[in-house]
Amino acid sequence: MNQLAERYGTALFELAMENNKIDEWQKQGKLIQSSLTEEMDKFFNSYQISNEEKKNVLLKAFSTHLDSMMLDFLCLLIDTHRFMGVSLILSSFNTLCNEAKKIKEGLVYSARPLTLEQVHQIEEAMENRIHSKCELTNRIDERLISGFRVVIDNEVVDSSMKNRIASMKSELIKGTR
């Protein structure tokens, strides 16, 4: 599915480039991803519901929020029974958009979900550190206890409690030798 998602994501990106709509479609792709729920996923991937019914629901839900070509793309995914990969496809598309705009993608791990404001604050701090625009995705790792760990390319910034405890343990072991 990943290769297929990359092909569809690349096709969507090339279409966005041709139509000078990278920013617009990237925002729309994020809207689609944030709107998809588990129930919607089941609906769009059900073989008991006709493609026409699925497209009608899609058009009613998104026609005022999406470009007609983006809607056509989603309908194509329904017709080709590829809608189950829409999230991966849009992630691949987003990565290509960010590469074109020289935005580095990364992950911010935290013990609990971060608010959008917190993620933006961490992004700003990382942008100052790496001298490049960045876009972070929050992932939960309860083992961190508190704080966060950011991974962008090969750079890791770890301000988690787990890391602090490990550092203190290391220092204590050095002190006993």
Rosetta silent file (secondary structure, phi, psi, omega in degrees, C-alpha in Angstrom):
SEQUENCE: MNQLAERYGTALFELAMENNKIDEWQKQGKLIQSSLTEEMDKFFNSYQISNEEKKNVLLKAFSTHLDSMMLDFLCLLIDTHRFMGVSLILSSFNTLCNEAKKIKEGLVYSARPLTLEQVHQIEEAMENRIHSKCELTNRIDERLISGFRVVIDNEVVDSSMKNRIASMKSELIKGTR
SCORE:     score description
SCORE:     0.000 S_00000001
   1 L     0.000  -32.559 -179.159    0.000    0.000    0.000 S_00000001
   2 H   -62.327  -42.592  178.966    2.894    2.388    0.690 S_00000001
   3 H   -63.991  -41.082  178.296    4.152    2.229   -2.902 S_00000001
   4 H   -63.594  -43.779  178.493    0.644    2.777   -4.182 S_00000001
   5 H   -61.692  -40.706  178.804    0.166    5.698   -1.790 S_00000001
   6 H   -64.649  -40.370  178.881    3.430    7.232   -2.966 S_00000001
   7 H   -63.728  -46.673  178.911    2.380    6.915   -6.629 S_00000001
   8 H   -66.978  -40.254  177.542   -1.000    8.538   -5.999 S_00000001
   9 H   -61.937  -40.831  177.667    0.592   11.163   -3.744 S_00000001
  10 H   -65.641  -42.995  179.094    3.144   11.953   -6.449 S_00000001
  11 H   -61.141  -44.051  178.945    0.425   12.194   -9.102 S_00000001
  12 H   -64.106  -40.013  178.905   -1.568   14.578   -6.913 S_00000001
  13 H   -63.550  -45.525  179.839    1.559   16.646   -6.241 S_00000001
  14 H   -62.347  -38.117  176.755    2.406   16.894   -9.947 S_00000001
  15 H   -65.645  -40.320  177.772   -1.162   17.979  -10.663 S_00000001
  16 H   -63.982  -40.665  178.543   -0.929   20.595   -7.907 S_00000001
  17 H   -63.071  -46.786 -179.013    2.338   21.874   -9.383 S_00000001
  18 H   -59.202  -36.077 -176.803    0.842   22.106  -12.880 S_00000001
  19 L   -98.112    6.437  179.183   -2.118   24.068  -11.543 S_00000001
  20 L    54.104   48.860 -176.042   -0.075   26.176   -9.100 S_00000001
  21 L  -129.411   28.054 -176.699   -2.163   24.941   -6.158 S_00000001
  22 H   -58.608  -53.210 -177.721    0.394   23.366   -3.815 S_00000001
  23 H   -61.355  -46.340 -177.331   -0.461   25.524   -0.778 S_00000001
  24 H   -62.160  -47.913 -177.400   -4.217   25.364   -1.361 S_00000001
  25 H   -72.661  -29.945  176.866   -4.331   21.599   -1.872 S_00000001
  26 H   -63.750  -43.323  176.826   -1.950   20.934    0.996 S_00000001
  27 H   -62.521  -41.714  179.752   -4.366   22.738    3.332 S_00000001
  28 H   -65.907  -39.088  177.888   -7.279   20.821    1.832 S_00000001
  29 H   -61.728  -41.061  177.906   -5.433   17.521    2.251 S_00000001
  30 H   -65.754  -37.941  176.992   -4.881   18.283    5.934 S_00000001
  31 H   -61.688  -45.117  179.931   -8.577   19.148    6.271 S_00000001
  32 H   -61.199  -48.194 -178.172   -9.545   15.811    4.732 S_00000001
  33 H   -61.096  -41.308 -178.528   -7.169   13.891    6.986 S_00000001
  34 H   -73.089  -19.665 -178.092   -8.403   15.639   10.114 S_00000001
  35 H   -86.915  -23.480 -175.404  -12.033   15.036    9.105 S_00000001
  36 L   -73.301  123.711  177.758  -11.811   11.299    8.533 S_00000001
  37 L  -108.136  171.763  178.381  -13.130    9.298   11.438 S_00000001
  38 H   -61.853  -39.072  179.674  -13.179    5.550   11.988 S_00000001
  39 H   -66.296  -41.708  178.506  -16.892    5.459   11.085 S_00000001
  40 H   -64.756  -38.877  178.670  -16.293    7.391    7.863 S_00000001
  41 H   -59.564  -45.062  178.418  -13.437    5.042    7.026 S_00000001
  42 H   -62.624  -41.625 -179.781  -15.761    2.052    7.426 S_00000001
  43 H   -61.370  -51.370 -175.130  -18.400    3.765    5.280 S_00000001
  44 H   -71.284  -17.876 -179.892  -16.051    4.610    2.404 S_00000001
  45 L  -104.649    4.863  179.486  -14.468    1.164    2.413 S_00000001
  46 L   -78.054  133.060  176.872  -17.711   -0.815    2.603 S_00000001
  47 L   -83.052   -8.817 -179.826  -18.495   -2.949   -0.447 S_00000001
  48 L   -84.768  -11.316  179.745  -22.187   -2.900    0.484 S_00000001
  49 L  -107.444  131.194 -176.699  -22.449    0.817   -0.296 S_00000001
  50 L   -68.086  155.854  177.467  -22.341    1.844   -3.957 S_00000001
  51 H   -60.973  -35.273  179.899  -19.624    4.126   -5.277 S_00000001
  52 H   -64.371  -42.223  178.270  -22.306    6.645   -6.253 S_00000001
  53 H   -63.309  -42.258  179.953  -23.614    6.801   -2.674 S_00000001
  54 H   -62.674  -44.626 -179.363  -20.060    7.250   -1.371 S_00000001
  55 H   -66.236  -36.869  177.598  -19.348   10.034   -3.853 S_00000001
  56 H   -62.398  -43.810  177.805  -22.619   11.778   -2.984 S_00000001
  57 H   -63.095  -44.085  179.802  -21.693   11.761    0.714 S_00000001
  58 H   -60.131  -45.603 -179.639  -18.199   12.984   -0.127 S_00000001
  59 H   -65.242  -40.347  178.359  -19.556   15.823   -2.267 S_00000001
  60 H   -65.682  -38.124 -176.461  -22.060   16.867    0.398 S_00000001
  61 H   -75.003  -37.055 -169.442  -19.390   16.832    3.094 S_00000001
  62 H  -119.203   -4.307 -171.944  -16.601   18.604    1.225 S_00000001
  63 L   -58.826  -30.350 -179.988  -17.992   20.477   -1.827 S_00000001
  64 L   -86.996   -9.807 -175.508  -17.825   23.876   -0.104 S_00000001
  65 L  -110.206  -16.209 -174.524  -14.356   23.234    1.337 S_00000001
  66 L  -120.103  148.242  172.294  -12.442   21.574   -1.506 S_00000001
  67 L   -60.303  147.686 -177.755  -11.318   22.530   -4.967 S_00000001
  68 H   -61.773  -34.022  179.196  -13.239   20.665   -7.712 S_00000001
  69 H   -70.647  -33.954  176.450  -10.064   18.886   -8.840 S_00000001
  70 H   -67.626  -40.494  176.010   -9.374   17.688   -5.294 S_00000001
  71 H   -62.530  -42.396  177.440  -12.943   16.375   -5.112 S_00000001
  72 H   -60.229  -38.816  179.044  -12.431   14.641   -8.476 S_00000001
  73 H   -63.243  -44.779  178.965   -9.282   13.037   -7.082 S_00000001
  74 H   -64.073  -38.307  177.252  -11.180   11.699   -4.056 S_00000001
  75 H   -65.754  -37.040  175.567  -13.929   10.377   -6.333 S_00000001
  76 H   -60.605  -41.853  178.221  -11.265    8.638   -8.424 S_00000001
  77 H   -61.932  -36.201  177.188  -10.001    6.946   -5.263 S_00000001
  78 H   -67.819  -47.253 -178.674  -13.539    5.705   -4.611 S_00000001
  79 H   -61.265  -33.944 -178.049  -13.979    4.457   -8.192 S_00000001
  80 L   -94.629    8.197 -179.310  -10.676    2.579   -8.097 S_00000001
  81 L    56.899   40.150  179.355  -11.344    1.177   -4.590 S_00000001
  82 L  -113.607    5.628 -175.972   -8.286    2.997   -3.264 S_00000001
  83 H   -63.516  -23.389  179.214  -10.008    5.257   -0.735 S_00000001
  84 H   -62.416  -21.030  179.376   -8.769    3.042    2.094 S_00000001
  85 H   -99.745   12.304 -174.414   -5.322    4.514    1.416 S_00000001
  86 H   -57.886  -39.045 -178.978   -6.425    8.151    1.349 S_00000001
  87 H   -65.523  -44.367  177.397   -4.622    8.994    4.594 S_00000001
  88 H   -65.692  -39.188  179.256   -1.322    7.497    3.365 S_00000001
  89 H   -62.333  -46.929 -179.405   -1.770    9.142   -0.031 S_00000001
  90 H   -68.908  -30.890  174.856   -2.347   12.552    1.524 S_00000001
  91 H   -66.080  -43.192  177.423    0.623   12.051    3.879 S_00000001
  92 H   -62.412  -43.814  177.261    2.820   11.283    0.879 S_00000001
  93 H   -60.105  -45.149  179.636    1.421   14.335   -0.913 S_00000001
  94 H   -60.780  -42.272  178.782    2.059   16.518    2.150 S_00000001
  95 H   -61.809  -43.356  178.595    5.675   15.347    2.356 S_00000001
  96 H   -64.217  -39.531  177.319    6.249   16.222   -1.310 S_00000001
  97 H   -62.235  -45.132 -179.544    4.685   19.663   -0.763 S_00000001
  98 H   -64.166  -40.219  177.383    6.932   20.270    2.248 S_00000001
  99 H   -61.252  -42.164  179.848   10.029   19.169    0.325 S_00000001
 100 H   -64.230  -32.355 -178.873    9.146   21.590   -2.479 S_00000001
 101 L   -94.964    7.333  179.006    8.742   24.389    0.078 S_00000001
 102 L    59.619   39.711  176.335   11.958   23.372    1.918 S_00000001
 103 L  -104.241  126.524  179.131   10.061   22.506    5.091 S_00000001
 104 E   -86.030  138.288  178.051   11.550   19.733    7.198 S_00000001
 105 E   -99.943  147.637  178.507    9.174   17.223    8.720 S_00000001
 106 E  -156.290  178.848  179.580    9.678   15.708   12.119 S_00000001
 107 E  -119.823  142.177  171.871    8.042   14.063   15.090 S_00000001
 108 E  -119.145  113.308  179.549    7.509   15.401   18.580 S_00000001
 109 E   -90.947  138.012  177.951    6.988   12.602   21.077 S_00000001
 110 E  -146.888  158.602 -179.549    5.204   13.359   24.332 S_00000001
 111 L   -70.610  -29.951  178.986    3.644   11.384   27.170 S_00000001
 112 L  -131.105  158.942  179.290    0.281   13.070   26.553 S_00000001
 113 L   -58.814  137.303  176.811   -1.247   14.750   23.484 S_00000001
 114 L   -92.207  150.622  174.448    0.052   18.270   22.892 S_00000001
 115 L   -75.538  163.374  176.701   -2.204   21.158   21.925 S_00000001
 116 H   -59.079  -38.626  179.254   -1.713   22.794   18.534 S_00000001
 117 H   -61.322  -43.911  179.567   -0.310   25.830   20.349 S_00000001
 118 H   -64.625  -42.251  178.602    2.296   23.680   22.120 S_00000001
 119 H   -62.213  -42.067  179.432    3.298   21.988   18.862 S_00000001
 120 H   -64.397  -38.643  177.635    3.657   25.414   17.183 S_00000001
 121 H   -63.877  -41.424  178.347    5.832   26.670   20.054 S_00000001
 122 H   -67.837  -38.894  176.771    8.098   23.632   19.726 S_00000001
 123 H   -58.964  -46.419  179.352    8.198   24.106   15.938 S_00000001
 124 H   -60.002  -44.285  178.920    9.326   27.710   16.399 S_00000001
 125 H   -62.503  -41.849  179.762   12.050   26.670   18.838 S_00000001
 126 H   -68.679  -37.138  178.093   13.260   23.968   16.453 S_00000001
 127 H   -60.802  -40.922  177.115   13.197   26.359   13.490 S_00000001
 128 H   -65.572  -35.283 -177.540   15.539   28.686   15.398 S_00000001
 129 H   -74.355  -43.822 -174.928   17.783   25.752   16.255 S_00000001
 130 H   -98.324   -2.797  178.804   18.009   24.133   12.783 S_00000001
 131 L    56.064   43.526  178.381   17.622   27.376   10.772 S_00000001
 132 L  -156.749  147.171  175.995   14.894   25.870    8.642 S_00000001
 133 L   -65.786  143.574  179.293   11.119   25.848    8.657 S_00000001
 134 E  -140.317  158.062  178.091    9.722   22.652   10.139 S_00000001
 135 E  -130.745  119.600 -175.762    6.426   20.845   10.564 S_00000001
 136 E  -107.895  144.774  174.851    6.040   18.506   13.519 S_00000001
 137 E  -114.146  131.190 -178.475    3.584   15.697   14.100 S_00000001
 138 E   -82.829  129.363  174.349    2.757   14.742   17.675 S_00000001
 139 E  -124.299  144.306 -178.100    3.125   11.078   18.654 S_00000001
 140 E   -93.153  132.141  174.459    2.357    9.681   22.091 S_00000001
 141 L  -140.638   94.915 -174.054    5.033    7.771   24.020 S_00000001
 142 H   -63.660  -19.081  179.289    3.916    7.287   27.625 S_00000001
 143 H   -66.733  -15.823 -179.146    7.393    6.011   28.573 S_00000001
 144 H   -72.143  -16.479 -179.593    8.654    9.615   28.412 S_00000001
 145 L    69.800  -61.818  174.475    6.793   10.361   31.687 S_00000001
 146 L  -155.382  175.808 -177.663    6.751   14.103   30.933 S_00000001
 147 L    79.106 -159.253 -179.097    8.454   16.572   28.612 S_00000001
 148 E  -154.415  164.370  175.242    9.013   15.779   24.945 S_00000001
 149 E  -132.539  128.699 -179.287   11.486   14.432   22.406 S_00000001
 150 E  -110.581  133.774  176.923   11.805   15.946   18.916 S_00000001
 151 E  -126.180  117.103  175.255   13.253   14.057   15.959 S_00000001
 152 E  -131.506  122.516 -174.317   13.980   15.897   12.694 S_00000001
 153 L    52.518 -121.932 -179.807   16.221   14.161   10.165 S_00000001
 154 L  -101.484    6.723 -178.284   19.110   12.844   12.268 S_00000001
 155 E   -97.378  132.758  179.211   18.791   15.444   15.008 S_00000001
 156 E  -123.621  128.750  173.465   17.182   14.533   18.326 S_00000001
 157 E  -117.457  115.987 -173.959   16.316   17.011   21.062 S_00000001
 158 E  -119.144  108.696  176.790   15.267   15.169   24.200 S_00000001
 159 L  -117.171   29.298 -178.298   13.870   17.105   27.157 S_00000001
 160 L   -82.183  157.514  176.870   11.828   14.213   28.496 S_00000001
 161 H   -63.975  -36.496  178.724   11.815   13.106   32.109 S_00000001
 162 H   -58.196  -44.549  179.608   12.913    9.642   30.953 S_00000001
 163 H   -66.740  -40.006  179.433   16.060   11.180   29.430 S_00000001
 164 H   -64.182  -41.138  178.481   16.724   13.292   32.537 S_00000001
 165 H   -64.460  -42.609  178.773   16.443   10.223   34.780 S_00000001
 166 H   -62.634  -39.247  178.291   18.793    8.278   32.487 S_00000001
 167 H   -65.972  -43.024  178.538   21.296   11.169   32.589 S_00000001
 168 H   -63.620  -40.823  178.734   21.124   11.358   36.382 S_00000001
 169 H   -61.196  -44.479  179.260   21.611    7.593   36.625 S_00000001
 170 H   -61.630  -42.962  179.054   24.647    7.821   34.365 S_00000001
 171 H   -64.895  -40.549  178.573   26.115   10.640   36.463 S_00000001
 172 H   -64.576  -39.907  179.229   25.523    8.700   39.674 S_00000001
 173 H   -65.759  -40.779  177.610   27.241    5.632   38.244 S_00000001
 174 H   -62.409  -37.773 -177.963   30.236    7.754   37.163 S_00000001
 175 H   -70.258  -23.507 -179.196   30.437    9.227   40.651 S_00000001
 176 H   -88.471   -6.890 -177.924   30.651    5.829   42.338 S_00000001
 177 L   -87.995    0.000    0.000   33.604    4.635   40.291 S_00000001
